[in-house]
C-alpha cells in the first residue's frame, strides 16, 4: 500500500475564531480529505478543530499531536490522539511530521511551526498568516517551498477557497 500524504495544518488555537478564518480552516480540511491525504495538527481548538472538522465531514483521517499528556484533551474531530507532554515543544513534531504545512492565521506558536517547517525545507502555504515572503528573505537557504495563497490563486483557473 502506498504511503499516505500527511498535511500539517497550523494556526490559531483560539476558540473564538473570526468566522472567515473558521470557514477557511474548515475548507482546508475538506480539501485535504478530498485528496486522500491525512490531516495532522496540534489537536486542540481554533484552526486545528475547524480543519479537523472539515476533514471529518469529507471522510478524512485526522491526527492530533497534543501538547499535554491527556489523550482526551483532543478536539472531537481527531481520530488519532497523540499526547506528548511536551507543551509548545510539540510544535516541532507538528511541523516535521507533515509532508507539507498549511498555516491559517495564527500567532507566535504558528510562527515557530512555520520556522521549523522551513528549516526542514517543507513546502509551506500561508493563508492570512505571517508574511512568508518576508520570512523567506531572512531564511533564503530554507525557503524553496514557500507559497502565499494570495499570489498562487491568480495562477489557478479556480480559487483554492471560495
Number of C-alpha atoms within 10 A of each C-alpha: 3 4 6 10 15 21 24 29 30 31 30 24 20 15 14 11 16 11 9 9 20 22 18 22 31 22 22 26 32 23 20 24 23 15 11 16 20 23 30 28 31 30 33 24 21 22 33 32 28 26 33 37 23 24 29 20 15 18 13 22 21 26 22 27 25 28 22 17 13 13 17 13 16 25 21 13 23 26 17 15 20 20 21 16 14 15 12 15 14 19 25 16 20 26 31 20 18 21 19 20 28 24 25 25 23 20 14 11 16 22 21 16 26 30 22 19 28 26 15 13 18 23 20 25 20 22 22 15 19 19 12 20 15 10 17 17 11 11 14 12 11 20 23 14 16 20 17 19 17 13 9 12 13 11 10 9 7 9 12 15 12 7
